């Protein structure tokens, strides 16, 4: 993150773009899956909400679901 003159933090655009590109191929993925992927980048809840186009509370709910039900794995054929 970069800090501007007023002392408020602004997200680094390059980092956000990279994170977005990682989930761009997951168009039909659930919000939980997107949060699972984006958590690997150590992004804040606000940054993940910005990338996914969701509310921050939705991101918190998805994290809670993942914590309660565990990480999702691809189903075996």
C-alpha positions as a Markdown table, in Angstrom:
| # | Residue | x | y | z |
|---|---|---|---|---|
| 1 | Unk | 0.0 | 0.0 | 0.0 |
| 2 | Unk | 1.1 | 3.5 | -0.6 |
| 3 | Unk | 0.6 | 6.4 | 1.8 |
| 4 | Unk | -0.4 | 9.8 | 0.5 |
| 5 | Unk | 0.3 | 13.2 | 2.1 |
| 6 | Unk | -2.8 | 13.1 | 4.4 |
| 7 | Unk | -1.6 | 9.8 | 6.0 |
| 8 | Unk | -4.4 | 7.7 | 4.6 |
| 9 | Unk | -3.4 | 4.5 | 2.9 |
| 10 | Unk | -4.4 | 3.8 | -0.7 |
| 11 | Unk | -4.2 | 0.4 | -2.3 |
| 12 | Unk | -1.3 | -0.3 | -4.7 |
| 13 | Unk | -2.9 | -0.4 | -8.2 |
| 14 | Unk | -0.5 | -3.0 | -9.5 |
| 15 | Unk | -1.2 | -5.4 | -6.7 |
| 16 | Unk | -4.9 | -5.0 | -7.1 |
| 17 | Unk | -4.7 | -5.6 | -10.8 |
| 18 | Unk | -2.7 | -8.8 | -10.4 |
| 19 | Unk | -5.2 | -10.0 | -7.8 |
| 20 | Unk | -8.1 | -9.2 | -10.2 |
| 21 | Unk | -6.4 | -11.0 | -13.1 |
| 22 | Unk | -6.1 | -14.1 | -10.9 |
| 23 | Unk | -9.9 | -14.3 | -10.4 |
| 24 | Unk | -10.9 | -13.0 | -13.9 |
| 25 | Unk | -10.7 | -16.5 | -15.3 |
| 26 | Unk | -13.0 | -17.7 | -12.4 |
| 27 | Unk | -16.1 | -15.9 | -13.7 |
| 28 | Unk | -18.6 | -18.5 | -12.5 |
| 29 | Unk | -16.8 | -19.1 | -9.2 |
| 30 | Unk | -18.6 | -18.4 | -6.0 |
| 31 | Unk | -17.6 | -15.5 | -3.8 |
| 32 | Unk | -16.2 | -18.0 | -1.3 |
| 33 | Unk | -13.8 | -19.3 | -3.9 |
| 34 | Unk | -12.8 | -15.8 | -5.0 |
| 35 | Unk | -12.1 | -14.8 | -1.4 |
| 36 | Unk | -10.1 | -18.0 | -0.9 |
| 37 | Unk | -7.9 | -17.1 | -3.9 |
| 38 | Unk | -7.5 | -13.4 | -3.0 |
| 39 | Unk | -6.6 | -14.2 | 0.7 |
| 40 | Unk | -3.3 | -15.6 | -0.6 |
| 41 | Unk | -2.4 | -12.0 | -1.6 |
| 42 | Unk | -2.8 | -10.7 | 2.0 |
| 43 | Unk | -5.4 | -8.1 | 0.8 |
| 44 | Unk | -7.6 | -6.3 | 3.2 |
| 45 | Unk | -11.4 | -6.9 | 3.3 |
| 46 | Unk | -11.9 | -3.5 | 1.6 |
| 47 | Unk | -9.5 | -4.4 | -1.2 |
| 48 | Unk | -11.1 | -7.8 | -1.8 |
| 49 | Unk | -14.6 | -6.1 | -1.8 |
| 50 | Unk | -13.3 | -3.6 | -4.4 |
| 51 | Unk | -12.0 | -6.4 | -6.6 |
| 52 | Unk | -15.1 | -8.6 | -6.4 |
| 53 | Unk | -17.5 | -5.7 | -6.6 |
| 54 | Unk | -19.2 | -6.9 | -3.3 |
| 55 | Unk | -19.9 | -5.3 | 0.0 |
| 56 | Unk | -17.3 | -5.7 | 2.8 |
| 57 | Unk | -19.8 | -7.7 | 4.9 |
| 58 | Unk | -20.2 | -10.2 | 2.1 |
| 59 | Unk | -16.5 | -10.8 | 2.1 |
| 60 | Unk | -16.5 | -11.2 | 5.9 |
| 61 | Unk | -19.4 | -13.7 | 5.5 |
| 62 | Unk | -17.5 | -15.7 | 2.9 |
| 63 | Unk | -14.4 | -15.8 | 5.2 |
| 64 | Unk | -16.6 | -17.0 | 8.0 |
| 65 | Unk | -18.1 | -19.7 | 5.8 |
| 66 | Unk | -14.6 | -20.9 | 4.7 |
| 67 | Unk | -13.5 | -21.0 | 8.3 |
| 68 | Unk | -16.5 | -22.9 | 9.4 |
| 69 | Unk | -16.8 | -25.4 | 6.5 |
| 70 | Unk | -13.1 | -25.5 | 5.4 |
| 71 | Unk | -11.5 | -24.8 | 2.1 |
| 72 | Unk | -13.2 | -26.1 | -1.0 |
| 73 | Unk | -11.5 | -28.7 | -3.1 |
| 74 | Unk | -12.2 | -29.6 | -6.6 |
| 75 | Unk | -14.4 | -32.7 | -6.9 |
| 76 | Unk | -12.7 | -35.9 | -8.1 |
| 77 | Unk | -14.1 | -37.3 | -11.3 |
